[in-house]
Amino acid sequence: MATTSSSLGKLSSSNVTYVSALYNCYSSSGVSDRLLKDVAILLQQKLHLIIFVDDFYFHQLSQLPMSSTVKLVRYDLDNSVIYNMIIANKERLQLPTHRNVEKDTHEYIALMNSKIEFLKLARLCTSSPYLGWIDAGSSKMISDPDSSYAKLAELQLKGGLGVLIPGCYQRPAEIKWLMNNVWWSYLGTFFVCESCTVEQFYRYSVQSLVKFFIKGIVVWEVNIWVDISQDHPSLFTWYAADHNDSFTNIPIEYHNTSGQ
């Protein structure tokens, strides 16, 4: 994890360090090529961003224009606890019935569930009070990347929010539903977590994954978060958004407007 491509520039106005990851775990080269184009847009933004990558993407991204506020970190997934929990048990873990068969493989779902572990790793690289996850390919959802990402680059959050996360709807879900259908109470693209809450969120995520393992299945990270929220609702601060620019519209009541 020591290898990086650039040092982080000073970001004066935000108290959030963003985290992302890009790994070549897709069966189609077309997916990898599309992600490379999408992440190229993200890398040029002024977000204070730590992005974890494998050797394949490290070499690819090192050739691209990159903001001085971006840190590129080469990290081997063999060191990831959550990823390997899933991959080591893939022969006995079913995938959800209603899924994108090409995309939603064990490897992809394992990577998605590792988002909170990447935040945990990022805590070693920054003293920021908030760590925010943003998908490497998030620009494909955004009609005006420069404007939308600029809002995130300026974001100052107040304390006490736990996990600030957008979602399409608020609906309780029985575990049998979560086992077979993606549940968009939370978007997987973006969330912001108080640094002091990361370890707790990580621990709850592992516990929820094990609950599904016992039933012989692995599910998307958004379903894991729904399961966690039903036992620990106070952990999450929810706001309404969809798979578009709206996830960058953080409600003003969550902003730190005191200037401190």
C-alpha positions as a printed Julia matrix, in Angstrom:
260×3 Matrix{Float64}:
   0.0     0.0     0.0
   3.03    2.27    0.07
   3.21    2.87   -3.68
   1.49    6.08   -4.8
   1.62    8.17   -7.93
   1.26   11.64   -6.44
   1.14   13.54   -3.17
  -2.11   15.14   -2.1
  -2.48   18.81   -2.68
  -3.91   21.04    0.05
  -7.69   21.28    0.0
  -8.8    24.24    2.1
 -12.58   24.11    2.14
 -13.67   20.47    2.66
 -13.5    18.26    5.72
 -14.09   15.11    3.64
 -11.46   12.84    2.11
 -12.97   10.69   -0.62
 -12.05    7.08   -1.29
 -12.49    4.9    -4.35
 -11.13    1.68   -5.85
 -10.61    0.27   -9.33
  -9.8    -3.39   -9.92
  -9.79   -5.49  -13.06
 -12.21   -8.16  -11.85
 -14.54   -8.1   -14.87
 -14.9   -10.85  -17.45
 -15.43   -8.36  -20.28
 -12.64   -6.12  -21.54
 -15.35   -3.7   -22.64
 -16.3    -3.04  -19.0
 -12.66   -2.34  -18.1
 -12.31    0.06  -21.03
 -15.5     1.94  -20.09
 -14.42    2.25  -16.46
 -11.09    3.66  -17.59
 -12.91    6.44  -19.48
 -15.23    7.15  -16.55
 -12.46    7.31  -13.95
 -10.42    9.63  -16.16
 -13.07   12.29  -15.52
 -13.01   11.69  -11.76
  -9.21   11.95  -11.57
  -9.24   15.48  -12.98
 -11.58   16.84  -10.29
 -10.41   18.77   -7.22
 -11.66   16.14   -4.8
  -9.32   15.17   -2.02
  -9.3    11.55   -3.25
  -7.49    8.33   -2.36
  -8.02    5.65   -4.99
  -6.92    2.05   -4.45
  -5.97    0.11   -7.59
  -4.42   -3.15   -8.79
  -1.31   -3.37  -10.98
  -3.41   -3.3   -14.17
  -5.11   -0.01  -13.38
  -2.08    1.49  -11.64
  -0.18    1.43  -14.91
  -3.22    2.61  -16.88
  -4.12    5.51  -14.58
  -0.52    6.63  -14.16
  -0.64    7.7   -17.81
  -3.7     9.93  -17.34
  -3.95   13.61  -16.33
  -4.57   13.73  -12.59
  -5.37   16.47  -10.11
  -2.76   17.18   -7.43
  -5.47   16.38   -4.87
  -5.54   12.71   -5.93
  -3.46    9.95   -4.37
  -3.16    6.68   -6.31
  -2.45    3.67   -4.08
  -1.49    0.26   -5.38
  -3.08   -2.35   -3.12
  -3.34   -6.12   -3.56
  -6.82   -7.53   -3.0
  -5.18  -10.62   -1.51
  -4.77   -8.45    1.6
  -8.47   -7.61    1.83
 -10.37   -9.39    4.59
 -13.89   -8.95    3.17
 -12.93   -9.71   -0.43
 -11.23  -12.94    0.59
 -14.03  -13.93    2.97
 -16.27  -14.1    -0.09
 -13.85  -15.51   -2.66
 -12.58  -18.25   -0.33
 -16.18  -19.45    0.06
 -17.49  -18.83   -3.48
 -18.05  -22.53   -4.22
 -20.67  -22.76   -1.5
 -22.12  -19.24   -1.75
 -24.95  -18.73   -4.21
 -25.45  -15.43   -6.02
 -28.79  -13.57   -5.9
 -31.39  -14.89   -8.34
 -32.33  -11.53   -9.86
 -28.99  -10.08  -10.94
 -27.01   -8.99  -13.96
 -25.46  -12.38  -14.77
 -22.5   -10.92  -16.65
 -21.61   -8.28  -14.08
 -22.77   -9.62  -10.71
 -20.12  -12.29  -10.2
 -18.66  -13.37   -6.86
 -15.62  -11.21   -7.61
 -17.66   -8.09   -8.38
 -19.94   -8.46   -5.35
 -16.89   -9.13   -3.16
 -15.29   -5.9    -4.39
 -18.5    -3.92   -3.77
 -18.71   -5.25   -0.22
 -15.1    -4.16    0.36
 -15.97   -0.44    0.12
 -16.05   -0.01    3.89
 -12.71   -1.83    4.18
 -11.15    0.67    1.76
 -12.38    3.46    4.04
 -10.77    1.64    6.94
  -7.48    1.53    5.01
  -7.77    5.19    4.06
  -7.87    6.21    7.72
  -4.15    5.37    7.77
  -3.54    8.03    5.09
  -5.53   10.98    6.4
  -6.69   12.71    9.58
  -9.86   13.97    7.9
 -12.94   13.84   10.17
 -15.01   12.38    7.33
 -14.24    9.7     4.76
 -16.49    9.5     1.73
 -16.86    6.61   -0.68
 -17.37    7.46   -4.36
 -17.48    4.88   -7.14
 -14.62    5.16   -9.61
 -17.14    5.07  -12.46
 -19.55    7.57  -10.91
 -19.13   10.09  -13.73
 -21.31    7.95  -16.0
 -24.27    8.85  -13.76
 -23.61   12.59  -13.83
 -24.72   14.97  -16.57
 -22.48   17.84  -15.41
 -19.39   16.31  -13.73
 -17.5    19.57  -13.17
 -20.42   21.19  -11.32
 -21.46   18.1    -9.36
 -17.96   17.1    -8.27
 -17.2    20.73   -7.35
 -20.01   20.59   -4.78
 -18.41   17.55   -3.2
 -14.95   19.15   -3.28
 -16.31   22.09   -1.25
 -18.38   19.98    1.15
 -18.07   20.82    4.84
 -20.12   18.48    7.02
 -21.17   19.02   10.61
 -20.41   16.38   13.22
 -22.65   13.6    14.49
 -23.96   12.31   11.17
 -22.63    8.77   11.44
 -23.01    7.39    7.91
 -24.53   10.03    5.62
 -25.98    8.12    2.67
 -28.43    8.73   -0.19
 -31.13    6.33   -1.32
 -34.04    5.97   -3.71
 -36.61    5.02   -1.06
 -37.0     3.99    2.57
 -38.54    0.53    2.87
 -37.99   -2.24    5.4
 -36.98   -5.56    3.85
 -37.21   -9.12    5.03
 -33.97  -11.05    4.71
 -35.55  -13.37    2.11
 -36.09  -10.33   -0.14
 -32.55   -9.1     0.39
 -31.24  -12.51   -0.63
 -32.57  -12.3    -4.17
 -33.3    -8.69   -5.17
 -31.19   -5.55   -5.12
 -32.66   -3.08   -2.62
 -32.09    0.61   -3.42
 -32.83    2.04    0.03
 -29.19    3.1    -0.3
 -27.18    3.95   -3.4
 -23.92    2.09   -3.68
 -22.27    4.99   -5.51
 -21.69    7.36   -2.63
 -21.72    7.69    1.14
 -19.81    9.7     3.73
 -18.78    8.22    7.05
 -17.46    9.94   10.15
 -13.92    8.7    10.69
 -14.81    7.64   14.23
 -17.67    5.49   12.86
 -15.7     3.6    10.19
 -14.59    0.74   12.45
 -18.14    0.2    13.74
 -19.58    0.2    10.22
 -16.89   -2.26    9.13
 -17.65   -4.58   12.05
 -21.38   -4.54   11.38
 -20.72   -5.25    7.69
 -18.7    -8.37    8.48
 -21.38   -9.56   10.9
 -24.12   -9.07    8.3
 -22.12  -10.86    5.6
 -21.73  -13.84    7.92
 -25.51  -13.86    8.49
 -26.01  -14.3     4.74
 -23.14  -16.8     4.5
 -24.98  -19.02    6.97
 -27.87  -19.03    4.51
 -25.47  -19.97    1.72
 -25.61  -16.71   -0.23
 -23.68  -13.5    -0.8
 -25.48  -10.24   -1.64
 -24.72   -6.72   -2.79
 -23.26   -4.2    -0.38
 -26.42   -2.06   -0.53
 -28.44   -5.01    0.78
 -25.91   -5.53    3.56
 -26.42   -1.88    4.55
 -30.2    -2.33    4.6
 -29.75   -5.32    6.88
 -27.46   -3.33    9.18
 -29.86   -0.38    9.28
 -32.7    -2.57   10.49
 -30.66   -3.5    13.58
 -28.81   -0.19   13.95
 -31.01    2.57   12.43
 -29.25    5.37   14.3
 -26.0     4.63   12.44
 -27.36    6.11    9.2
 -28.4     9.59    8.15
 -30.46    9.22    4.97
 -31.34   11.66    2.2
 -33.28   11.15   -1.03
 -31.4    10.76   -4.32
 -31.32    8.64   -7.45
 -28.69    7.26   -9.85
 -27.91   10.72  -11.26
 -26.48   14.12  -10.21
 -28.88   14.24   -7.26
 -26.58   12.18   -5.03
 -24.23   15.2    -4.91
 -27.02   17.44   -3.53
 -26.24   17.1     0.17
 -29.09   18.68    2.19
 -28.03   21.99    3.74
 -29.0    20.85    7.23
 -26.01   18.48    7.18
 -23.51   21.2     6.23
 -21.22   22.83    8.72
 -22.18   26.46    8.32
 -20.39   27.73   11.44
 -17.04   28.18    9.71
 -15.3    26.04   12.33
